């Protein structure tokens, strides 16, 4: 067994790719006070704000680091479907992004709720809504990935929904807290060694 050193300003995570190779049988839809709305042409600022609210605790940063033109191209692509989860007051409290750009496949690119909603059953509801949208005509495989920086129950949750792990990889990247992309105090469960700004 080898331990590989990682610089203080770099993070390493194990990424697990999971897939659902066939459409699951119909089940009753879980109930929730939340709603999932297609977000047609979100503004870059609005998209990034929701992305950060949902994902900062888990160090989501990729779309925050992306330049405006690249992000605008993704959001305008007809093969990308962005949805906002809204509460009864109309406040955006979660997001779903589906990537249908590859024939026969749907990637669940981003799936999450604000941390305050964890453990209340809304994740099962959101996954049921997600699968209803992902399994469109011609889709033969729905897939996603999670990593060891995500919620500790994420991998078990996806498996309980019918996903099967197919691959593991190790990803390293500059800690977004060290680069200033995210505040140094987010994700307190992940040790921050990369210098104090």
Kinemage of the C-alpha trace (Angstrom):
@kinemage 1
@onewidth
@group {chain A} dominant
@subgroup {mainchain}
@vectorlist {calphas} color= white
{ca unk a 1} P 0.000 0.000 0.000
{ca unk a 2} L 1.398 3.390 -0.977
{ca unk a 3} L 0.542 6.806 0.390
{ca unk a 4} L 0.940 9.524 -2.203
{ca unk a 5} L 1.650 12.989 -0.818
{ca unk a 6} L -0.637 15.815 -1.886
{ca unk a 7} L 0.379 19.465 -1.587
{ca unk a 8} L -1.354 21.517 1.105
{ca unk a 9} L -3.194 23.634 -1.473
{ca unk a 10} L -4.433 20.604 -3.446
{ca unk a 11} L -7.327 18.246 -2.756
{ca unk a 12} L -7.543 14.593 -3.715
{ca unk a 13} L -10.788 12.688 -3.943
{ca unk a 14} L -11.986 9.283 -5.076
{ca unk a 15} L -14.608 9.666 -7.797
{ca unk a 16} L -17.122 6.857 -8.279
{ca unk a 17} L -19.022 6.620 -11.544
{ca unk a 18} L -22.438 4.982 -11.250
{ca unk a 19} L -24.975 4.037 -13.868
{ca unk a 20} L -28.513 2.812 -14.228
{ca unk a 21} L -28.492 0.673 -17.384
{ca unk a 22} L -32.262 0.235 -17.599
{ca unk a 23} L -35.307 2.210 -16.705
{ca unk a 24} L -36.502 1.337 -13.199
{ca unk a 25} L -40.022 0.017 -12.642
{ca unk a 26} L -42.662 2.590 -11.837
{ca unk a 27} L -42.985 3.420 -8.156
{ca unk a 28} L -45.211 5.860 -6.307
{ca unk a 29} L -43.776 9.383 -6.452
{ca unk a 30} L -42.523 10.539 -3.032
{ca unk a 31} L -44.236 13.663 -1.771
{ca unk a 32} L -42.510 16.948 -1.078
{ca unk a 33} L -43.493 20.545 -0.479
{ca unk a 34} L -40.834 21.464 -3.049
{ca unk a 35} L -41.300 21.835 -6.809
{ca unk a 36} L -38.923 21.207 -9.679
{ca unk a 37} L -39.091 23.820 -12.432
{ca unk a 38} L -37.296 23.859 -15.773
{ca unk a 39} L -34.967 26.849 -15.679
{ca unk a 40} L -35.009 28.188 -19.212
{ca unk a 41} L -32.000 30.373 -19.932
{ca unk a 42} L -30.821 31.131 -16.406
{ca unk a 43} L -28.586 34.158 -16.066
{ca unk a 44} L -24.964 33.377 -15.374
{ca unk a 45} L -25.173 35.223 -12.056
{ca unk a 46} L -28.342 33.393 -10.989
{ca unk a 47} L -26.989 30.015 -12.026
{ca unk a 48} L -23.678 30.541 -10.234
{ca unk a 49} L -25.430 31.826 -7.096
{ca unk a 50} L -27.622 28.705 -6.871
{ca unk a 51} L -24.674 26.453 -7.749
{ca unk a 52} L -22.709 27.977 -4.854
{ca unk a 53} L -25.639 27.809 -2.392
{ca unk a 54} L -26.181 24.138 -3.150
{ca unk a 55} L -22.604 22.986 -3.592
{ca unk a 56} L -20.181 25.135 -1.579
{ca unk a 57} L -20.368 22.789 1.414
{ca unk a 58} L -19.169 19.985 -0.886
{ca unk a 59} L -16.632 22.224 -2.631
{ca unk a 60} L -18.447 22.426 -5.953
{ca unk a 61} L -16.485 25.020 -7.854
{ca unk a 62} L -16.148 23.966 -11.501
{ca unk a 63} L -18.915 26.219 -12.810
{ca unk a 64} L -17.692 29.099 -10.643
{ca unk a 65} L -14.235 28.842 -12.222
{ca unk a 66} L -15.557 28.566 -15.779
{ca unk a 67} L -15.339 31.709 -17.893
{ca unk a 68} L -18.603 33.391 -18.862
{ca unk a 69} L -18.515 32.380 -22.530
{ca unk a 70} L -17.964 28.684 -21.774
{ca unk a 71} L -20.702 28.586 -19.133
{ca unk a 72} L -23.130 30.521 -21.359
{ca unk a 73} L -22.519 28.017 -24.168
{ca unk a 74} L -23.322 25.087 -21.882
{ca unk a 75} L -26.476 26.688 -20.489
{ca unk a 76} L -27.691 27.587 -23.999
{ca unk a 77} L -27.054 24.110 -25.410
{ca unk a 78} L -30.358 22.365 -26.235
{ca unk a 79} L -28.903 19.110 -24.889
{ca unk a 80} L -28.567 20.575 -21.388
{ca unk a 81} L -31.644 20.775 -19.148
{ca unk a 82} L -31.289 22.912 -16.023
{ca unk a 83} L -33.955 22.782 -13.312
{ca unk a 84} L -34.338 24.725 -10.095
{ca unk a 85} L -35.884 23.253 -6.967
{ca unk a 86} L -38.117 25.860 -5.347
{ca unk a 87} L -39.807 25.940 -1.958
{ca unk a 88} L -43.433 27.058 -1.380
{ca unk a 89} L -42.274 30.698 -1.192
{ca unk a 90} L -40.608 30.389 -4.610
{ca unk a 91} L -37.059 30.455 -3.220
{ca unk a 92} L -34.533 28.347 -5.124
{ca unk a 93} L -33.262 25.658 -2.769
{ca unk a 94} L -31.777 23.058 -5.091
{ca unk a 95} L -30.731 22.279 -8.604
{ca unk a 96} L -30.709 19.557 -11.200
{ca unk a 97} L -28.777 19.570 -14.428
{ca unk a 98} L -29.165 16.851 -17.041
{ca unk a 99} L -26.802 16.396 -19.977
{ca unk a 100} L -28.442 14.672 -22.936
{ca unk a 101} L -25.806 15.599 -25.515
{ca unk a 102} L -24.626 12.003 -26.052
{ca unk a 103} L -26.982 9.783 -27.994
{ca unk a 104} L -28.564 7.087 -25.817
{ca unk a 105} L -27.273 8.491 -22.531
{ca unk a 106} L -28.285 11.000 -19.883
{ca unk a 107} L -25.755 12.262 -17.377
{ca unk a 108} L -27.020 13.701 -14.119
{ca unk a 109} L -24.391 16.444 -14.089
{ca unk a 110} L -25.514 18.251 -10.940
{ca unk a 111} L -28.046 17.122 -8.362
{ca unk a 112} L -28.412 18.716 -4.979
{ca unk a 113} L -30.323 20.621 -2.352
{ca unk a 114} L -29.138 23.270 0.062
{ca unk a 115} L -27.540 21.635 3.137
{ca unk a 116} L -30.387 22.765 5.409
{ca unk a 117} L -32.738 20.330 3.628
{ca unk a 118} L -30.576 17.236 4.143
{ca unk a 119} L -32.194 14.278 5.880
{ca unk a 120} L -35.803 15.351 5.292
{ca unk a 121} L -36.655 12.954 2.454
{ca unk a 122} L -36.477 15.587 -0.269
{ca unk a 123} L -33.568 13.794 -1.938
{ca unk a 124} L -35.733 10.752 -2.714
{ca unk a 125} L -38.373 13.056 -4.181
{ca unk a 126} L -35.785 14.909 -6.259
{ca unk a 127} L -34.302 11.655 -7.553
{ca unk a 128} L -37.749 10.373 -8.572
{ca unk a 129} L -38.349 13.645 -10.429
{ca unk a 130} L -34.876 13.406 -11.950
{ca unk a 131} L -35.361 9.877 -13.247
{ca unk a 132} L -38.749 10.779 -14.721
{ca unk a 133} L -36.965 13.459 -16.776
{ca unk a 134} L -33.772 11.508 -17.507
{ca unk a 135} L -35.415 8.429 -18.996
{ca unk a 136} L -36.662 10.106 -22.151
{ca unk a 137} L -37.167 8.410 -25.502
{ca unk a 138} L -33.937 6.893 -26.753
{ca unk a 139} L -32.093 6.979 -23.421
{ca unk a 140} L -30.586 3.579 -22.638
{ca unk a 141} L -28.287 4.588 -19.777
{ca unk a 142} L -28.489 7.185 -17.008
{ca unk a 143} L -25.265 7.885 -15.186
{ca unk a 144} L -23.623 10.179 -12.673
{ca unk a 145} L -20.581 10.469 -10.511
{ca unk a 146} L -19.996 11.255 -6.877
{ca unk a 147} L -16.847 11.647 -4.849
{ca unk a 148} L -15.536 11.399 -1.336
{ca unk a 149} L -15.965 15.168 -0.902
{ca unk a 150} L -19.765 14.845 -1.355
{ca unk a 151} L -22.251 14.210 1.426
{ca unk a 152} L -21.148 11.066 3.306
{ca unk a 153} L -24.432 9.344 2.408
{ca unk a 154} L -24.300 10.215 -1.315
{ca unk a 155} L -22.866 6.918 -2.570
{ca unk a 156} L -25.287 4.827 -0.489
{ca unk a 157} L -28.184 7.018 -1.582
{ca unk a 158} L -27.421 6.544 -5.283
{ca unk a 159} L -27.058 2.793 -4.834
{ca unk a 160} L -30.393 2.638 -2.983
{ca unk a 161} L -32.000 4.389 -5.958
{ca unk a 162} L -30.806 1.621 -8.299
{ca unk a 163} L -27.452 2.941 -9.550
{ca unk a 164} L -24.525 0.537 -9.810
{ca unk a 165} L -20.899 1.593 -9.400
{ca unk a 166} L -18.910 0.985 -12.589
{ca unk a 167} L -15.616 2.801 -12.103
{ca unk a 168} L -13.393 4.564 -9.568
{ca unk a 169} L -10.791 7.219 -10.291
{ca unk a 170} L -8.704 9.611 -8.247
{ca unk a 171} L -9.008 13.309 -9.002
{ca unk a 172} L -6.698 16.031 -7.720
{ca unk a 173} L -7.241 19.755 -8.111
{ca unk a 174} L -6.296 23.037 -6.449
{ca unk a 175} L -8.343 23.568 -3.291
{ca unk a 176} L -10.892 26.241 -4.280
{ca unk a 177} L -10.549 27.749 -0.805
{ca unk a 178} L -6.814 28.266 -1.342
{ca unk a 179} L -7.364 29.866 -4.744
{ca unk a 180} L -10.061 32.203 -3.410
{ca unk a 181} L -12.792 30.617 -5.543
{ca unk a 182} L -14.662 29.695 -2.335
{ca unk a 183} L -14.412 31.179 1.166
{ca unk a 184} L -11.902 29.522 3.494
{ca unk a 185} L -14.642 28.653 6.017
{ca unk a 186} L -16.869 26.563 3.702
{ca unk a 187} L -16.787 22.773 3.933
{ca unk a 188} L -15.474 22.628 7.503
{ca unk a 189} L -15.663 18.820 7.337
{ca unk a 190} L -12.798 18.857 4.797
{ca unk a 191} L -9.518 19.991 6.385
{ca unk a 192} L -8.184 23.184 4.832
{ca unk a 193} L -4.389 23.071 4.734
{ca unk a 194} L -3.784 25.383 1.802
{ca unk a 195} L -2.650 28.544 3.465
{ca unk a 196} L -4.728 31.084 5.268
{ca unk a 197} L -5.788 33.986 3.066
